[in-house]
Amino acid sequence: MDARPAQWAMTRAPAALAAVLVGAALALLQSSCRSWRDPEAQLAIGRFDTTEVEQPLTSFRGTLPIDSVRDLRALHFDIWKIESEDYPREIRLMARVFDSSGNFITHLAPPVVPTQERWLRLQETLGRRTVPIGDFTVREFGEGDSARGYKIVLALDYSGSMRGVLDAMEDGARTFIGMKYPADELAVATFTTSLDVKVPFERDRQRLLATFEQVRRRNFGGYSSVYDGLIGATRLFDTVGTGEQPRVLVCFTDGDENASREDARVLFEEATKRRVRIFPIGFGYVRDDLLEYVAAQTGGRFYRVTSRKELLEVFAEIYRSLRYYYLVRYRPPTFAGLHVVDLFLQPRAGDTTLTARGSYDKSDINPWAQLNDAFNKMITFDYNKATLRPEAIPIIEEIADQLERYERVWLEVRGHTDDIGGIEFNQRLSEERAKAVVRALIERGIDSVRLRPRGMGMLYPLVPNTSEENRAKNRRTEFVIIRR
């Protein structure tokens, strides 16, 4: 609700006061209800907060070689998505370059041109430090790489709250099917409180369209199980085997979740297990931060639309961006936290340098963390002391960075030892080591009220203390979420 000057209340007439109070009450109701207005009205208004949410870049027109571009300053350069499931072995960035007319800019990397010299450098920012990536490769993908095809599920929210945009949603589905490449396998499903497979995986475009037209209005209306529906859509990929084809789930929803039995964590786990990239398209006032996070973490991207035109543009952008992109591959630095990636491109030698930024998260703490969730760190100390060794400092800084990002999380810091020495000695040692970790976090700006040290002694080994290797695993610091 917008802030208003306090003094007006003392000078206005009662009728005016009543009118303003009614307006304030409506504004409060508007901000507190997830679906205070039907979808059709939301799309008609077309003015919503889209801060930090991807909207369609522009209508995709075609391709244009870099030598045909006149004004390099008008180019749009971005990291469209990041695939991080193979971390720490490899990270894959999909970057795009467009002009203001929506043309994808080509001839910037092998195999279309001999070298990748236009791609100046790559770096990651990890907390307070920046790490240059010295060794990375860039490959241009385009129309000629479409032979392998994709396995794609288009999942549509058919709950009652979507009635006002049903026609637009169906038009979007037709558009999406119409862009299908011969090698692609596409399925269409809808969900309310259960998943309804409208069209099983199919390669023939005409059969896809014909089947969709026959059953498109089946099972519309009711409550919305967004997470259950998307989990079910993710599991549809089990019906087409493994294979090498990339897997993509595109979904359109208002995010008005009210009936799921599962949550974002399960959706992330199911998608990651099957290597499915999730691309949610939301609209209106509803904002699902967890769904946005799942999209990014699975190598997909979240979009928001406010009109039929934008919906069709997003469907087109997703499908075409799966075909036209620059693939950047590299081995990342190890860091349990947020990795902010900056990529620098000089399309023509000696001319304008473009910068694109993206991020991926490898934190131990995440948006769906629950009370009593725990993670272990091998924080090393001097022998029989509570003095942190130098190699422990980067781990401390990782945890401090996570706590800065998740300000509502409180941790119990538990010290554990091996079985060398007596019970009383190890109990005292574990307490002092837990306190040392807490002090180090406080020194890095974490409020002491959010940290509770606790010594666990030698009583809770991870593995039997039967070898030096096992004892090293038991000498650990455990972090348990006690408030979020």
C-alpha positions as CSV (number, residue, x, y, z in Angstrom):
1,M,0.0,0.0,0.0
2,D,1.3,3.5,-0.9
3,A,2.4,5.6,2.0
4,R,0.4,8.8,2.6
5,P,1.1,11.8,4.7
6,A,-0.3,11.5,8.2
7,Q,-1.5,15.1,8.6
8,W,-4.2,14.9,6.0
9,A,-6.4,13.0,8.4
10,M,-6.8,16.0,10.7
11,T,-7.9,18.4,7.9
12,R,-10.1,16.5,5.6
13,A,-13.9,16.2,5.8
14,P,-15.4,13.0,7.2
15,A,-16.7,11.9,3.8
16,A,-13.2,12.3,2.2
17,L,-11.7,10.5,5.1
18,A,-14.1,7.6,4.6
19,A,-13.4,7.5,0.9
20,V,-9.6,7.3,1.5
21,L,-10.0,4.7,4.2
22,V,-12.1,2.6,1.9
23,G,-9.4,3.0,-0.8
24,A,-6.8,2.0,1.7
25,A,-8.7,-1.1,2.7
26,L,-9.1,-2.1,-0.9
27,A,-5.4,-1.6,-1.4
28,L,-4.6,-3.8,1.6
29,L,-7.0,-6.5,0.4
30,Q,-5.4,-6.3,-3.1
31,S,-1.9,-6.8,-1.6
32,S,-2.9,-9.6,0.7
33,C,-4.9,-11.8,-1.8
34,R,-3.0,-13.9,-4.2
35,S,-5.8,-13.8,-6.9
36,W,-7.8,-10.7,-6.1
37,R,-8.7,-10.1,-9.7
38,D,-9.6,-12.6,-12.4
39,P,-6.9,-13.4,-15.0
40,E,-8.7,-11.7,-17.9
41,A,-8.7,-8.4,-16.0
42,Q,-5.1,-8.8,-15.1
43,L,-4.1,-9.3,-18.8
44,A,-6.3,-6.4,-19.8
45,I,-4.7,-3.9,-17.4
46,G,-1.2,-4.9,-18.5
47,R,0.7,-2.9,-15.8
48,F,2.4,-5.0,-13.2
49,D,5.7,-5.0,-11.2
50,T,8.2,-7.0,-13.3
51,T,11.3,-6.2,-11.4
52,E,13.9,-9.0,-11.6
53,V,11.5,-11.2,-13.7
54,E,12.3,-11.9,-17.3
55,Q,9.9,-10.6,-19.9
56,P,10.1,-11.5,-23.6
57,L,13.2,-9.9,-25.1
58,T,11.5,-8.9,-28.3
59,S,9.8,-10.7,-31.2
60,F,12.3,-13.2,-32.8
61,R,12.8,-12.1,-36.4
62,G,15.6,-14.3,-37.7
63,T,19.4,-14.2,-37.9
64,L,22.0,-11.6,-38.9
65,P,25.8,-12.0,-39.3
66,I,27.8,-9.7,-37.0
67,D,29.4,-8.0,-40.1
68,S,25.9,-6.7,-41.1
69,V,25.3,-5.0,-37.7
70,R,25.8,-1.2,-37.9
71,D,25.4,-0.1,-34.3
72,L,27.1,-2.5,-31.8
73,R,25.8,-0.3,-28.9
74,A,22.3,-1.3,-29.8
75,L,23.0,-5.0,-29.3
76,H,21.4,-7.0,-26.4
77,F,23.8,-9.5,-24.9
78,D,22.6,-11.9,-22.1
79,I,23.1,-15.2,-20.4
80,W,19.8,-16.9,-21.1
81,K,20.3,-19.8,-18.8
82,I,22.9,-21.7,-16.9
83,E,23.1,-25.5,-16.5
84,S,24.9,-26.4,-13.3
85,E,23.9,-30.0,-12.4
86,D,27.4,-31.2,-13.3
87,Y,29.1,-28.8,-10.9
88,P,32.0,-28.8,-9.9
89,R,33.1,-30.6,-13.0
90,E,31.5,-28.3,-15.5
91,I,29.2,-25.3,-15.9
92,R,27.4,-24.6,-19.2
93,L,26.2,-21.1,-20.1
94,M,23.8,-20.4,-22.9
95,A,24.4,-16.8,-24.1
96,R,22.5,-14.8,-26.7
97,V,23.2,-11.7,-28.8
98,F,20.3,-9.9,-30.4
99,D,19.8,-6.6,-32.3
100,S,16.9,-4.2,-31.5
101,S,14.8,-5.9,-34.2
102,G,15.0,-9.3,-32.7
103,N,17.6,-10.8,-35.0
104,F,19.9,-13.4,-33.4
105,I,23.5,-12.3,-34.2
106,T,25.6,-15.0,-35.7
107,H,29.3,-15.5,-36.8
108,L,30.8,-14.9,-33.3
109,A,32.2,-18.3,-32.4
110,P,33.4,-21.6,-33.8
111,P,32.5,-23.6,-35.8
112,V,31.0,-20.7,-37.8
113,V,34.2,-18.7,-37.5
114,P,37.7,-20.0,-36.8
115,T,38.3,-18.7,-33.3
116,Q,36.6,-17.5,-30.2
117,E,38.8,-14.5,-29.8
118,R,35.9,-12.1,-29.6
119,W,35.0,-13.6,-26.3
120,L,37.4,-11.6,-24.2
121,R,37.1,-13.1,-20.7
122,L,34.9,-14.9,-18.1
123,Q,34.8,-14.4,-14.4
124,E,32.9,-15.5,-11.3
125,T,32.3,-13.4,-8.2
126,L,32.2,-15.6,-5.0
127,G,31.1,-13.6,-2.0
128,R,33.7,-10.8,-1.7
129,R,36.2,-12.1,-4.2
130,T,36.3,-12.3,-8.0
131,V,37.9,-15.3,-9.7
132,P,39.0,-15.1,-13.4
133,I,38.2,-18.2,-15.5
134,G,41.3,-18.8,-17.6
135,D,40.1,-21.8,-19.7
136,F,36.7,-21.8,-21.3
137,T,35.3,-22.7,-24.7
138,V,32.5,-21.1,-26.8
139,R,30.5,-22.8,-29.6
140,E,27.8,-21.3,-31.7
141,F,24.6,-23.3,-32.1
142,G,22.0,-22.6,-34.8
143,E,19.6,-24.0,-37.4
144,G,22.1,-26.6,-38.5
145,D,22.3,-28.2,-35.0
146,S,18.5,-29.0,-34.9
147,A,18.9,-32.7,-36.0
148,R,19.2,-34.1,-32.5
149,G,15.8,-32.6,-31.4
150,Y,14.3,-32.0,-27.9
151,K,11.9,-33.8,-25.7
152,I,9.4,-31.2,-24.6
153,V,6.4,-31.2,-22.3
154,L,4.0,-28.2,-22.5
155,A,2.0,-28.1,-19.2
156,L,-0.9,-25.7,-18.8
157,D,-2.7,-24.7,-15.6
158,Y,-6.4,-25.5,-16.1
159,S,-7.6,-24.4,-12.7
160,G,-10.6,-22.2,-12.4
161,S,-8.6,-19.0,-11.9
162,M,-7.3,-19.4,-15.5
163,R,-10.7,-19.1,-17.1
164,G,-10.2,-15.5,-18.3
165,V,-7.0,-16.5,-20.3
166,L,-8.0,-19.9,-21.5
167,D,-8.3,-18.8,-25.2
168,A,-4.9,-17.0,-25.0
169,M,-3.4,-20.1,-23.4
170,E,-4.7,-22.4,-26.1
171,D,-3.5,-20.0,-28.8
172,G,-0.1,-20.2,-27.2
173,A,-0.2,-24.0,-27.3
174,R,-1.0,-23.9,-31.0
175,T,1.8,-21.5,-31.6
176,F,4.2,-23.7,-29.6
177,I,3.2,-26.8,-31.5
178,G,3.5,-25.0,-34.8
179,M,7.2,-24.2,-34.2
180,K,8.1,-27.8,-33.6
181,Y,11.1,-29.2,-35.5
182,P,10.8,-32.7,-37.1
183,A,13.2,-34.3,-34.6
184,D,11.4,-32.9,-31.5
185,E,9.1,-35.0,-29.4
186,L,6.3,-32.9,-27.8
187,A,3.7,-33.7,-25.2
188,V,0.9,-31.5,-24.0
189,A,-0.6,-31.8,-20.5
190,T,-2.9,-29.8,-18.2
191,F,-3.3,-29.8,-14.5
192,T,-5.8,-28.9,-11.8
193,T,-5.6,-31.2,-8.8
194,S,-4.4,-33.9,-11.1
195,L,-2.4,-34.2,-14.3
196,D,-4.3,-34.8,-17.6
197,V,-2.1,-35.8,-20.5
198,K,-3.9,-34.2,-23.5
199,V,-1.4,-35.4,-26.1
200,P,1.3,-38.0,-25.3
201,F,4.8,-37.6,-26.8
202,E,4.4,-37.2,-30.5
203,R,6.7,-36.2,-33.4
204,D,4.1,-35.5,-36.1
205,R,3.0,-31.9,-35.9
206,Q,-0.4,-32.4,-37.6
207,R,-1.3,-35.2,-35.3
208,L,-0.3,-33.1,-32.3
209,L,-2.5,-30.3,-33.3
210,A,-5.4,-32.5,-34.3
211,T,-5.4,-34.4,-31.0
212,F,-5.0,-31.2,-29.0
213,E,-8.1,-29.7,-30.7
214,Q,-10.2,-32.7,-29.9
215,V,-9.5,-32.7,-26.1
216,R,-8.3,-29.1,-25.3
217,R,-11.3,-28.2,-23.1
218,R,-11.3,-31.5,-21.2
219,N,-11.1,-31.3,-17.4
220,F,-11.0,-27.5,-17.1
221,G,-11.7,-25.9,-13.7
222,G,-11.2,-26.6,-10.0
223,Y,-8.4,-26.1,-7.6
224,S,-4.8,-25.7,-8.5
225,S,-1.9,-28.0,-7.6
226,V,0.9,-26.3,-9.3
227,Y,3.8,-28.3,-7.8
228,D,2.0,-31.6,-8.0
229,G,1.1,-30.9,-11.6
230,L,4.7,-29.9,-12.6
231,I,6.1,-33.0,-10.8
232,G,3.7,-35.1,-12.7
233,A,4.7,-33.4,-16.0
234,T,8.3,-34.0,-15.1
235,R,7.7,-37.7,-14.7
236,L,6.2,-37.9,-18.2
237,F,9.7,-38.0,-19.5
238,D,10.0,-41.5,-18.0
239,T,7.7,-42.7,-20.7
240,V,10.2,-41.9,-23.5
241,G,13.3,-43.6,-22.1
242,T,16.7,-41.9,-21.4
243,G,18.5,-41.0,-24.7
244,E,20.6,-38.0,-25.4
245,Q,17.9,-35.5,-26.3
246,P,17.7,-32.5,-24.0
247,R,14.5,-32.4,-21.9
248,V,12.4,-29.2,-21.4
249,L,9.3,-28.5,-19.4
250,V,7.4,-25.3,-20.4
251,C,4.5,-24.4,-18.1
252,F,2.0,-21.6,-18.0
253,T,0.4,-20.8,-14.7
254,D,-0.9,-17.9,-12.5
255,G,1.0,-19.5,-9.6
256,D,-2.1,-19.6,-7.5
257,E,-1.1,-22.7,-5.5
258,N,-3.8,-24.1,-3.2
259,A,-3.9,-27.9,-3.3
260,S,-0.5,-29.5,-3.8
261,R,0.7,-32.2,-1.5
262,E,4.3,-31.8,-2.6
263,D,6.5,-28.7,-2.7
264,A,9.3,-26.9,-4.6
265,R,12.0,-29.1,-3.1
266,V,10.4,-32.2,-4.5
267,L,9.9,-30.6,-7.9
268,F,13.6,-29.6,-8.0
269,E,14.7,-33.1,-7.0
270,E,12.5,-34.8,-9.6
271,A,13.6,-32.4,-12.3
272,T,17.3,-32.6,-11.5
273,K,17.2,-36.4,-11.4
274,R,15.8,-36.5,-14.9
275,R,17.9,-33.5,-16.1
276,V,14.7,-31.5,-17.0
277,R,14.9,-27.8,-17.7
278,I,11.9,-26.0,-16.3
279,F,10.6,-22.8,-18.0
280,P,7.6,-21.4,-16.0
281,I,5.6,-18.6,-17.5
282,G,3.6,-16.6,-15.0
283,F,1.3,-13.6,-15.3
284,G,-0.4,-10.9,-13.3
285,Y,0.3,-10.0,-9.7
286,V,1.1,-13.5,-8.4
287,R,4.8,-14.0,-7.8
288,D,6.2,-17.4,-6.9
289,D,9.8,-16.9,-5.8
290,L,10.3,-20.7,-5.2
291,L,9.2,-21.5,-8.7
292,E,11.6,-18.9,-10.1
293,Y,14.4,-20.4,-8.0
294,V,13.6,-23.9,-9.3
295,A,13.6,-22.7,-12.9
296,A,17.1,-21.2,-12.4
297,Q,18.5,-24.2,-10.6
298,T,17.3,-26.7,-13.2
299,G,18.8,-24.7,-16.0
300,G,15.6,-23.0,-17.1
301,R,14.2,-19.5,-16.8
302,F,11.2,-17.8,-15.4
303,Y,9.1,-15.4,-17.4
304,R,6.2,-13.1,-16.6
305,V,3.6,-11.9,-19.1
306,T,0.8,-9.4,-19.0
307,S,-0.9,-9.8,-22.3
308,R,-1.8,-12.3,-25.0
309,K,0.9,-10.8,-27.3
310,E,3.6,-11.3,-24.6
311,L,2.5,-14.8,-24.0
312,L,2.9,-15.7,-27.7
313,E,6.2,-13.9,-27.8
314,V,7.5,-15.9,-24.8
315,F,6.5,-19.2,-26.3
316,A,8.3,-18.2,-29.5
317,E,11.4,-17.0,-27.6
318,I,11.8,-20.1,-25.5
319,Y,11.5,-22.4,-28.5
320,R,13.8,-20.4,-30.7
321,S,16.4,-19.8,-27.9
322,L,16.7,-23.6,-27.6
323,R,18.0,-23.5,-31.2
324,Y,20.1,-20.3,-31.4
325,Y,22.7,-19.6,-28.7
326,Y,26.3,-19.6,-27.8
327,L,27.4,-22.4,-25.5
328,V,30.1,-21.5,-23.0
329,R,31.7,-24.4,-21.0
330,Y,34.2,-24.2,-18.2
331,R,35.3,-25.8,-14.9
332,P,34.1,-23.5,-12.1
333,P,35.8,-22.6,-8.9
334,T,34.5,-24.4,-5.8
335,F,32.3,-22.3,-3.6
336,A,29.3,-23.3,-1.5
337,G,27.3,-20.2,-2.3
338,L,26.0,-17.9,-5.0
339,H,28.2,-17.8,-8.1
340,V,27.8,-14.6,-10.1
341,V,29.0,-15.0,-13.6
342,D,30.2,-12.2,-15.9
343,L,30.9,-12.8,-19.6
344,F,32.7,-10.2,-21.8
345,L,32.2,-10.1,-25.6
346,Q,33.8,-7.7,-28.2
347,P,31.8,-8.4,-31.4
348,R,34.3,-6.5,-33.5
349,A,38.0,-6.0,-32.6
350,G,38.7,-2.6,-31.0
351,D,35.0,-1.7,-30.8
352,T,32.3,-1.8,-28.0
353,T,32.7,-4.5,-25.3
354,L,29.4,-6.1,-24.2
355,T,28.9,-7.6,-20.7
356,A,26.3,-10.3,-19.7
357,R,25.7,-11.4,-16.2
358,G,24.0,-14.6,-14.7
359,S,24.2,-16.6,-11.6
360,Y,23.8,-20.1,-10.1
361,D,23.5,-21.2,-6.5
362,K,25.4,-24.0,-4.8
363,S,24.6,-22.9,-1.2
364,D,23.9,-25.3,1.6
365,I,21.0,-23.0,2.6
366,N,18.3,-22.5,0.0
367,P,14.8,-21.0,-0.2
368,W,13.1,-24.3,0.7
369,A,15.3,-25.1,3.7
370,Q,13.3,-26.4,6.7
371,L,13.8,-26.4,10.4
372,N,16.3,-29.0,11.5
373,D,17.9,-29.3,8.1
374,A,21.6,-29.9,8.6
375,F,24.9,-29.8,6.7
376,N,28.4,-30.7,7.6
377,K,31.7,-28.9,7.0
378,M,35.2,-30.3,7.4
379,I,36.5,-27.2,9.3
380,T,40.0,-27.9,10.4
381,F,41.7,-26.9,13.7
382,D,45.2,-27.2,15.2
383,Y,45.8,-30.5,16.9
384,N,43.9,-30.8,20.2
385,K,43.1,-27.1,20.0
386,A,40.2,-24.8,19.0
387,T,42.4,-22.7,16.7
388,L,41.1,-22.5,13.2
389,R,43.6,-23.5,10.5
390,P,44.1,-21.2,7.5
391,E,42.4,-23.7,5.1
392,A,39.2,-23.4,7.3
393,I,38.8,-19.6,6.5
394,P,37.3,-20.0,3.0
395,I,34.6,-22.4,4.4
396,I,33.8,-19.8,7.2
397,E,33.5,-17.1,4.5
398,E,31.1,-19.4,2.5
399,I,28.8,-19.8,5.4
400,A,28.9,-16.1,6.3
401,D,28.0,-15.3,2.7
402,Q,25.0,-17.6,2.9
403,L,23.8,-16.1,6.2
404,E,24.0,-12.7,4.7
405,R,21.8,-13.7,1.9
406,Y,19.3,-15.6,4.1
407,E,18.9,-13.1,6.9
408,R,16.0,-15.0,8.6
409,V,18.0,-18.2,9.1
410,W,19.5,-19.0,12.5
411,L,22.0,-21.8,13.0
412,E,23.1,-24.1,15.8
413,V,26.8,-24.7,15.3
414,R,27.7,-28.2,16.5
415,G,31.3,-29.3,17.1
416,H,32.1,-33.1,16.7
417,T,35.3,-35.0,17.5
418,D,36.8,-38.4,16.9
419,D,37.3,-41.0,19.7
420,I,40.9,-40.1,20.5
421,G,41.0,-38.9,24.1
422,G,38.4,-39.3,26.8
423,I,34.7,-38.4,26.7
424,E,35.2,-35.3,28.9
425,F,38.2,-34.0,27.0
426,N,36.4,-34.4,23.6
427,Q,33.2,-32.7,25.0
428,R,35.2,-29.6,26.1
429,L,37.2,-29.6,22.8
430,S,34.0,-29.8,20.7
431,E,32.4,-26.9,22.7
432,E,35.5,-24.7,22.2
433,R,35.7,-25.5,18.5
434,A,32.0,-24.7,18.0
435,K,32.5,-21.3,19.8
436,A,35.6,-20.6,17.6
437,V,33.5,-21.1,14.5
438,V,30.8,-18.8,15.9
439,R,33.3,-16.1,16.7
440,A,34.7,-16.3,13.2
441,L,31.2,-15.8,11.8
442,I,30.5,-12.9,14.1
443,E,33.8,-11.3,13.0
444,R,32.4,-11.4,9.4
445,G,29.3,-9.4,10.3
446,I,26.9,-12.2,11.4
447,D,24.7,-11.2,14.4
448,S,25.5,-13.3,17.4
449,V,21.8,-13.8,18.2
450,R,21.6,-16.0,15.0
451,L,24.3,-18.4,16.1
452,R,24.2,-21.0,18.9
453,P,27.4,-23.0,19.6
454,R,27.0,-26.6,20.9
455,G,29.6,-29.2,21.7
456,M,28.6,-32.8,20.7
457,G,31.9,-34.5,21.7
458,M,32.6,-38.0,20.3
459,L,29.1,-39.4,20.8
460,Y,27.7,-38.8,17.3
461,P,30.2,-40.2,14.7
462,L,29.3,-40.2,11.0
463,V,31.2,-43.4,10.5
464,P,32.9,-45.9,12.8
465,N,36.3,-44.6,14.2
466,T,38.1,-47.6,12.8
467,S,40.7,-45.8,10.6
468,E,42.4,-42.4,10.4
469,E,40.3,-41.7,7.2
470,N,37.1,-42.3,9.2
471,R,38.3,-40.3,12.1
472,A,38.9,-37.3,9.8
473,K,35.3,-37.6,8.7
474,N,34.1,-37.5,12.3
475,R,36.1,-34.4,13.1
476,R,33.5,-32.0,11.7
477,T,31.3,-29.0,12.3
478,E,27.6,-29.5,11.8
479,F,25.2,-26.6,11.0
480,V,21.6,-27.1,11.9
481,I,18.8,-24.6,11.0
482,I,16.9,-23.7,14.1
483,R,15.0,-20.7,12.8
484,R,14.0,-19.5,9.3
